[in-house]
Structures are given as C-alpha cells and as structure tokens.
C-alpha cells in the first residue's frame, strides 16, 4: 500500500509538471478603448493598389501635363502682374543710454555701479524693469512709431495720394505696414526698413525717419539744459528787440541833431571856435591899426573889415546866435568901429551871453546849413546823447551775454540729448524685394499638378464606388441641390453628371 501511494504521488507531480510546461498561446496587446481597428492589407495587395494608381496617372499623363502647363502659365502671369516692391534699410548705432532722460540716466548709473561690482547686468536690468525703461533703443523705436512722426512723413511725401487713401489714418496705417523697425538684442543696432513700389521713395522715407527721430528727440527733450536753452532763446529775442529799439532811437537822435560822437564833435567845435576867435581878435587889431592911418573908404580897410565881419558871423554860427539878433555883415560894416568891433576880450563874452538867450531845445537844423551842432546846444545834446548811447550800450552788453550763455546752453543740450548716429544710411535698392517670381511659378505649377493628380485619383475612386454607397448618394444629392439653386452650374440644361462624365473623358 505504501508503495502504491508513492507511485500515485509521483504520477501527480509528473502531471503537474507537464501541465505547467504546456505552452500557452500568446496574447497581443489590447488596443486602447475608442481606437478604430483598420483592416490589415496584405503586402501584395498594397503593391497592386500602388501599381494601379501609378498606371492610372501614367494613362492620364497628357491631362496632368496640360494642367501643369496651365498652372505654370497662370502662375507666371500672376508673378509678372504683381507690381515690384523695393526695400531700403537704414541702420542706427545704439544710442547713449545715459542721455535719453532722467530715468534712463538713473538706469545707466545703476548699470555702471553694477559693473563696478561685477554684477552690472542683473542690477541694470532690475533697475530698468523697476523704472519702466528697458533701453534707449526701445525709446527710439517708440518715437519712430509714433503718430506724430508718421503724420509728418505722410504730409511730407503726400502719401495719401501715393496710397490712394482719403483719410490720413489710412495712409498712416499703410505706412506702418510697409515699415519695419527692429533692434538687435545683442548689438543694440536699430534697423529701419521701408518697402515701397518706388526705390527712390523707399530710400527717402528711410532717411526721413532718421531726420524725424532727430527733430522729435530734440523737441521732446526734458533736460535742464533744454529748459535753459528755451528760456535763453526767448530772452534773447526780447533783448534783440530792445537793442534794435535803443539803436534806432540813438540813430534817429543823431540824424536829427547831426551828431555822431558828441564828445569828439564838441571838442572839434570848441577848437574851431577858438581858432576863429583868435583870427577875429587879430583881424580887429589890424583893422584898428589901419583906421588910424586910412579912412573907411580905403580898400585895405574895407577888405579887412569884411574879413572881420565874416569871422564874426562864423563864430556866431558856431555859437548858435546868428538867428537871435546877430547883425548881418552889411550892418556890421556900416556901424562905427567901436560898435562894430568890440574889444578883443569881450568877443567871447558877447558870444556866450548871446548863446544863453537862445533856446537850447532848438534843433541844430534851425541854425543854418551847418552840418554839426552849435556850441549852445552841446550841453543838452551831450546829456541826451549820453542817455541814448548808455541805453544802447546796456542792451548791447545784455545781448552779448545772453548770446554767450545761449551758445553754451546749446552745447550742453547737445551733450544731454540722445544723438542719433547713422551706421548705414538708406540707399536706393537695386534689386526688388517682392514678388519672388520663381517661387510663385514653382508653387503655382506644383499646386496645379497636385490638384490634377487628386482630380484623377478622385474621379477613378468615384467611378469605382458602389452606387448604393451612402456617401455617393449624399454627394449626388448635394450636387442636385446646388444645381437647382445655382442655374449656371448646369450648362445648356445638362446636369452635373454629364459635366462629370465629360471631365472624366467618359
């Protein structure tokens, strides 16, 4: 019995081992839920299908070639009908970051301090982000894209007529579309590219952008030097007006009173009066000596008497007393010698006493044809002339000082104003930038060939489709509906099926 149990146990173990060693069928991975299972196509069937399609295309090669030729012809026509466009590019050097504005100066100072501490990049970036200032290049780009700059260019080049736009905002939008302004992140160089149908206008617009940037940056500068320059400019206009007015008054006074330099003229008049008075005294002495010897009818006495009378008249003219009771030469010659010829020591006194009786306000032009003022009017003329001369001199000094300060302010403003340095000025482009004719011709030909291939394969698939296929029935229903609502789809009363058969060569 014990031996039977051992045999049964061994048989069971052998059975279990054989059962465990029986190969199990391999189970493939289950497809995910919702995935459509496509029927597997045999390799031979796939090759036959490809060969059939290629044979179909080979049989319809003439149609494909005609379609490709038509596509090439149409694309060539389109490529040559599109008007040429030219692009002109101007490049600007990166501006000085410390001269754009007070914020940019603060950002620049923070950047310099950071560089000294070997951490300038991060500190400068943080300072620029906190202050709202990225870079002066971004400021320049914002100024170039402003409506003010664009409106000036629209008016300068009459772009409303060029773009056939009635409103200035439409012309501004077209200009913005044709303009590209960018800044290189590494070098900071600003590029201004303008596209236009005229190469000359494209280059002129690009250079005009640079000019408008210069003028707008100068106009919008808020530095202290700019404010000082504006103040000095206004003050200089006022000082110039005051100087012109003072100089005009001095000129009118000098012209009215025949004065150029009152001091020099007074000295010359006094010297002339002294010379004439000396000759008069000498002549009177000689006349008295001749009268002791000859009578008054003697020719020598009469000649000397006439000379003395003329000297006295000239002296009276210098003194300004001829029009106030001065005697004529005939009256002086007919009087007694004592009355006609006063003693030498009393000649100048008489002149001086007579001068005091004449009004000092009488203009020099009323004292005869003398081209110079009289001795009597010298004090008053000297005072008034000095007053006018002093005012003119003061205004001239003020004008010179303001001019000097104005020039210094302009220099300082130029230092603080961001300077636009042109790296490459815009030149007239020699080649067009648009359209790419070869690319258009290639794409047009490729598109026509692809459409013809799709048409051939689709037509073949349509003919091979089962008439009871719901998709084909739906397509026929759609075609019938379109035919009913659009009369020109069916020509000469023929339906879409006839057109389809005709296209397929059936």
C-alpha positions in Angstrom: 0.0 0.0 0.0 2.8 2.3 0.9 4.4 1.7 -2.5 1.1 2.5 -4.3 0.9 5.8 -2.5 4.4 6.7 -3.6 3.6 5.9 -7.2 0.4 7.9 -7.2 2.3 10.9 -5.7 5.0 10.7 -8.4 2.4 10.4 -11.1 0.6 13.5 -9.8 3.9 15.5 -9.8 4.7 14.4 -13.3 1.2 15.5 -14.4 1.5 18.9 -12.7 4.9 19.4 -14.3 3.6 18.5 -17.7 0.7 20.8 -17.3 2.9 23.7 -16.2 5.3 23.1 -19.1 2.5 23.2 -21.7 2.9 26.2 -24.0 0.3 29.0 -23.6 -1.0 30.9 -26.6 0.5 34.5 -26.8 -2.0 37.3 -26.3 -1.2 40.5 -28.1 -1.6 43.9 -26.5 -5.2 45.1 -26.4 -5.9 48.3 -28.4 -6.9 51.2 -26.3 -10.6 51.9 -25.9 -12.1 54.1 -28.6 -9.5 53.3 -31.2 -10.7 52.3 -34.7 -9.3 49.0 -35.9 -8.2 49.2 -39.6 -8.2 46.1 -41.6 -4.7 44.9 -42.4 -3.8 45.0 -46.1 -1.5 42.3 -47.4 1.7 43.4 -48.9 0.8 42.0 -52.3 -2.5 43.9 -52.3 -0.8 47.1 -51.4 1.7 46.8 -54.2 -1.0 46.0 -56.7 -3.0 49.1 -55.5 0.0 51.4 -55.9 0.8 50.0 -59.3 -2.8 50.5 -60.4 -2.7 54.2 -59.2 0.6 54.8 -60.9 -0.7 53.2 -64.1 -3.8 55.4 -63.9 -1.6 58.5 -63.6 0.5 57.3 -66.5 -2.5 56.8 -68.7 -3.7 60.4 -67.8 -0.2 61.9 -68.2 -1.4 64.2 -71.0 -4.0 65.6 -68.8 -1.5 66.1 -66.0 1.0 67.8 -68.3 -1.7 70.1 -69.6 -2.8 71.0 -66.1 0.8 71.6 -65.0 1.4 73.8 -68.1 -1.7 75.8 -67.4 -0.6 76.2 -63.8 2.8 77.4 -64.9 1.3 79.8 -67.4 -1.1 81.2 -64.8 1.5 81.5 -62.0 3.9 83.2 -64.5 1.2 85.7 -65.4 0.4 86.4 -61.8 4.1 86.7 -60.9 4.6 89.3 -63.6 1.4 91.2 -62.9 2.2 91.8 -59.3 3.9 95.2 -59.0 7.5 95.3 -57.9 8.4 96.3 -54.4 11.8 97.6 -53.2 13.1 97.7 -49.6 15.6 100.2 -48.3 17.3 99.7 -44.9 18.9 102.3 -42.7 20.8 101.2 -39.6 21.4 103.3 -36.5 24.1 102.9 -33.8 22.8 102.1 -30.3 22.2 105.5 -28.6 23.8 106.6 -25.4 21.7 105.2 -22.5 22.7 108.0 -20.1 21.3 110.8 -22.3 17.8 109.7 -23.1 16.0 111.1 -20.0 16.3 111.2 -16.2 15.0 107.7 -15.9 17.5 106.4 -18.4 20.3 108.2 -16.6 19.3 106.5 -13.3 19.2 103.1 -15.1 22.5 103.8 -16.6 24.0 104.8 -13.3 22.7 101.7 -11.7 24.2 99.6 -14.5 27.6 101.3 -14.1 27.6 100.7 -10.4 26.7 97.1 -11.0 29.5 96.7 -13.5 31.9 98.1 -10.8 30.7 95.4 -8.5 30.9 92.7 -11.3 27.1 92.3 -11.3 26.1 95.1 -13.6 24.0 93.1 -16.0 21.5 92.0 -13.3 21.4 95.3 -11.5 21.0 97.3 -14.7 18.2 95.0 -15.8 16.4 95.2 -12.4 16.8 99.0 -12.4 15.4 99.3 -15.9 12.5 97.0 -15.1 11.6 98.9 -11.9 11.9 102.3 -13.6 10.0 101.2 -16.7 12.9 101.9 -19.0 14.1 98.9 -21.0 16.7 100.7 -23.2 17.1 103.9 -25.1 16.8 101.9 -28.3 13.2 100.9 -27.3 12.6 104.6 -26.7 13.8 105.5 -30.2 11.6 102.8 -31.7 8.6 104.2 -29.8 9.4 107.6 -31.2 9.7 106.3 -34.7 6.4 104.5 -34.5 4.6 107.5 -33.0 1.7 109.1 -34.9 3.5 112.4 -34.9 6.4 111.1 -36.8 4.2 109.1 -39.2 1.9 112.1 -39.8 4.9 114.3 -40.7 6.1 111.7 -43.2 2.6 111.4 -44.7 2.4 115.1 -45.2 6.0 115.4 -46.4 5.7 112.7 -49.1 2.0 113.2 -49.8 1.4 109.5 -49.0 -2.4 109.9 -49.2 -2.1 110.3 -52.9 0.5 107.6 -53.2 -1.5 105.0 -51.3 -4.9 106.3 -52.7 -6.2 106.9 -49.2 -8.7 109.6 -48.5 -8.0 109.7 -44.7 -4.7 110.4 -43.1 -5.2 107.5 -40.7 -5.5 105.1 -43.6 -2.2 106.4 -45.1 -0.6 106.1 -41.7 -1.7 102.5 -41.4 -0.3 101.7 -44.9 3.0 103.4 -44.0 3.2 101.4 -40.7 2.5 98.1 -42.7 5.3 99.0 -45.1 7.8 99.9 -42.4 9.7 97.5 -40.2 11.7 98.8 -37.2 13.7 96.4 -35.1 16.5 96.3 -32.6 19.2 93.7 -32.4 19.2 92.3 -28.9 23.0 91.7 -28.8 24.5 94.7 -30.6 21.6 97.1 -30.0 21.7 98.3 -33.6 18.4 99.7 -34.8 17.3 98.8 -38.3 14.7 100.8 -40.2 13.4 99.1 -43.4 10.8 100.7 -45.7 9.1 98.9 -48.6 7.7 100.9 -51.5 7.0 100.4 -55.2 9.5 103.3 -55.9 13.1 102.6 -54.9 13.8 106.3 -54.6 10.8 106.9 -52.3 11.7 103.9 -50.2 15.3 105.3 -49.6 13.9 108.8 -49.0 11.4 107.5 -46.4 14.0 105.5 -44.5 16.3 108.6 -44.3 13.3 110.8 -43.4 12.6 108.5 -40.4 16.1 109.3 -39.2 15.6 113.0 -39.6 12.3 113.0 -37.8 13.8 111.0 -35.0 16.5 113.7 -34.6 14.0 116.5 -34.6 11.5 114.8 -32.2 14.2 113.8 -29.7 15.4 117.4 -29.7 11.8 118.8 -29.3 10.8 116.3 -26.6 13.9 116.6 -24.5 13.1 117.4 -20.9 16.7 118.0 -19.6 17.7 121.1 -17.6 19.9 122.2 -20.5 16.9 122.1 -22.8 14.8 124.2 -20.5 17.7 126.7 -20.0 18.2 126.9 -23.8 14.4 127.6 -24.3 14.4 130.3 -21.7 17.6 131.9 -23.1 16.1 131.8 -26.6 13.0 133.7 -25.5 15.0 136.1 -23.5 17.4 136.6 -26.4 14.5 137.6 -28.7 13.4 140.3 -26.2 17.0 141.5 -25.7 17.4 141.7 -29.5 14.2 143.7 -29.9 15.2 146.1 -27.1 18.7 146.5 -28.6 17.2 147.3 -32.0 14.8 149.8 -30.4 17.6 151.5 -28.5 19.9 151.6 -31.5 17.1 153.1 -33.6 16.4 155.8 -31.1 20.1 156.7 -31.0 20.3 156.8 -34.7 17.2 159.0 -35.0 18.5 161.4 -32.4 21.9 161.5 -34.1 20.3 162.1 -37.5 18.0 164.8 -36.2 20.8 166.7 -34.4 23.7 165.9 -36.8 25.7 164.1 -34.1 27.9 161.1 -34.5 30.2 161.3 -31.5 29.2 164.2 -29.3 32.5 164.3 -27.4 34.6 164.4 -30.5 32.3 166.8 -32.2 32.2 169.1 -29.1 36.0 169.1 -28.9 36.3 169.9 -32.6 33.7 172.7 -32.4 35.5 174.3 -29.5 38.8 174.0 -31.3 37.3 175.6 -34.4 35.6 178.3 -32.3 38.9 179.1 -30.5 40.8 179.3 -33.8 38.1 181.6 -35.4 38.0 183.8 -32.2 41.8 184.2 -32.3 41.7 185.2 -36.0 38.9 187.6 -35.2 40.9 189.3 -32.5 43.9 189.5 -34.7 41.8 190.9 -37.6 40.2 193.5 -35.3 43.6 194.6 -34.0 44.9 195.0 -37.5 41.7 196.9 -38.6 42.1 199.4 -35.7 45.7 200.0 -36.8 44.7 200.7 -40.4 41.9 203.0 -39.4 44.5 205.2 -37.6 46.2 205.7 -40.9 43.5 205.4 -43.6 39.8 206.3 -43.9 37.0 203.8 -44.0 36.8 204.1 -47.8 40.2 202.7 -48.2 40.4 199.4 -50.0 42.6 197.8 -47.4 40.3 198.9 -44.6 37.2 197.7 -46.4 38.7 194.3 -47.2 39.9 193.8 -43.6 36.5 195.0 -42.3 34.8 192.4 -44.5 37.1 189.6 -43.3 36.4 190.6 -39.6 32.7 190.6 -40.3 32.8 187.1 -41.9 34.9 185.7 -38.9 32.3 187.2 -36.5 29.4 185.6 -38.5 31.1 182.2 -38.5 31.8 182.5 -34.8 28.1 183.4 -34.2 27.1 180.3 -36.3 29.3 178.1 -34.1 27.8 179.6 -31.0 24.2 179.4 -32.4 23.4 183.1 -32.0 23.0 184.1 -35.7 19.3 183.8 -35.7 18.8 185.7 -32.4 19.7 189.3 -33.1 23.1 188.8 -34.7 23.9 191.5 -37.1 24.5 191.0 -40.8 27.8 191.8 -42.4 26.4 194.9 -44.1 25.1 196.3 -40.8 28.4 195.5 -39.1 30.3 197.3 -41.8 28.1 200.5 -41.6 28.4 200.9 -37.9 31.1 202.7 -36.0 34.3 200.8 -35.5 33.9 200.8 -31.8 30.4 199.4 -32.1 31.2 197.0 -34.9 34.5 195.8 -33.4 34.2 195.2 -29.7 37.4 194.8 -27.7 39.1 191.5 -28.1 38.5 190.5 -24.5 34.7 190.9 -24.9 34.2 188.9 -28.1 33.8 185.6 -26.4 31.7 187.0 -23.6 29.3 188.5 -26.1 29.0 185.2 -27.8 28.5 183.4 -24.6 25.9 186.0 -23.4 24.0 185.7 -26.7 24.1 182.0 -26.5 22.3 182.0 -23.3 19.4 183.8 -24.8 18.7 181.1 -27.4 16.5 178.2 -26.6 18.6 175.0 -26.1 15.8 172.9 -27.4 16.1 174.3 -30.9 17.3 171.7 -33.3 20.6 172.1 -35.0 18.9 172.2 -38.3 17.4 175.6 -37.5 20.9 177.2 -37.1 21.6 177.4 -40.7 23.2 174.9 -43.1 25.8 173.8 -40.6 26.5 170.0 -40.6 27.2 170.0 -36.9 25.5 171.2 -33.7 26.2 174.6 -32.2 28.2 175.2 -29.0 25.0 176.5 -27.3 23.2 173.1 -27.8 26.2 171.0 -26.9 25.3 170.5 -23.2 21.7 169.4 -23.8 22.7 167.3 -26.8 25.5 165.8 -24.8 23.2 164.8 -22.0 20.5 163.3 -24.3 23.1 161.6 -26.5 24.8 160.1 -23.4 21.4 158.7 -22.3 20.6 157.1 -25.6 24.1 155.8 -26.0 24.1 154.4 -22.5 20.8 152.5 -23.2 22.1 151.2 -26.4 25.4 150.1 -24.8 23.5 148.4 -21.9 21.2 146.5 -24.4 24.3 145.5 -26.5 26.1 144.2 -23.4 23.0 142.2 -22.3 22.6 140.8 -25.8 26.2 139.7 -25.9 26.0 138.0 -22.5 22.7 136.2 -23.4 24.2 135.1 -26.7 27.2 133.6 -25.0 25.0 131.8 -22.4 22.7 130.7 -25.2 25.5 129.1 -27.2 26.8 127.3 -24.0 23.3 126.0 -23.3 23.0 124.7 -26.8 26.3 122.8 -26.4 25.1 121.4 -23.1 21.8 120.4 -24.6 23.6 118.7 -27.4 25.6 116.7 -24.8 22.5 115.6 -22.9 20.2 115.0 -26.0 20.4 111.4 -27.4 22.4 111.6 -30.5 21.3 109.6 -33.5 24.3 108.1 -35.2 23.7 106.6 -38.6 25.7 103.5 -39.2 24.4 102.8 -42.7 22.2 105.4 -44.4 19.4 104.2 -46.7 20.4 103.8 -50.3 18.4 103.3 -53.4 17.9 99.5 -53.7 19.0 97.9 -57.0 17.0 94.7 -56.7 13.4 94.1 -55.9 12.3 92.5 -52.7 8.9 91.3 -53.8 7.5 89.3 -55.6 9.6 86.2 -55.7 8.7 85.2 -59.2 10.5 81.9 -59.4 8.9 80.8 -56.2 5.5 81.8 -57.4 5.9 80.0 -60.6 7.2 76.8 -58.9 4.4 76.8 -56.3 1.7 77.5 -59.0 3.0 74.6 -61.1 3.2 72.3 -58.2 -0.2 73.2 -57.0 -1.8 72.7 -60.4 0.0 69.3 -60.7 -1.2 68.3 -57.2 -4.8 69.3 -57.9 -4.8 67.4 -61.2 -3.4 64.3 -59.5 -6.1 64.5 -56.8 -8.7 65.0 -59.5 -7.6 61.9 -61.5 -7.5 59.7 -58.4 -10.7 61.1 -57.0 -12.5 60.6 -60.3 -11.3 57.0 -60.5 -12.4 56.3 -57.0 -15.8 57.9 -57.7 -16.4 55.7 -60.7 -15.4 52.6 -58.7 -17.7 53.4 -55.8 -20.9 51.4 -55.3 -23.9 53.3 -56.5 -25.7 52.3 -53.3 -22.9 53.8 -51.2 -24.5 56.3 -48.8 -21.6 58.7 -49.3 -22.0 58.7 -53.0 -25.7 59.2 -52.7 -25.2 62.1 -50.4 -22.8 63.7 -52.8 -25.2 63.3 -55.7 -28.0 64.9 -53.5 -25.7 67.8 -52.7 -24.9 68.3 -56.4 -28.6 68.2 -57.3 -29.4 70.8 -54.7 -26.7 73.1 -55.9 -27.8 72.6 -59.5 -31.4 73.6 -58.5 -30.3 76.8 -56.7 -27.4 77.9 -59.0 -28.6 77.9 -62.6 -25.1 78.5 -64.1 -23.8 75.2 -62.7 -25.7 73.3 -65.4 -24.9 74.5 -68.9 -27.5 74.1 -71.7 -29.8 72.2 -69.5 -27.3 69.4 -68.8 -26.8 68.2 -65.3 -23.8 67.7 -63.1 -23.5 64.1 -64.0 -22.9 65.0 -67.7 -20.3 67.5 -66.7 -18.6 65.0 -64.5 -18.6 62.4 -67.2 -17.3 64.9 -69.7 -14.4 65.9 -67.3 -13.6 62.2 -66.8 -13.5 61.6 -70.5 -16.5 59.3 -70.5 
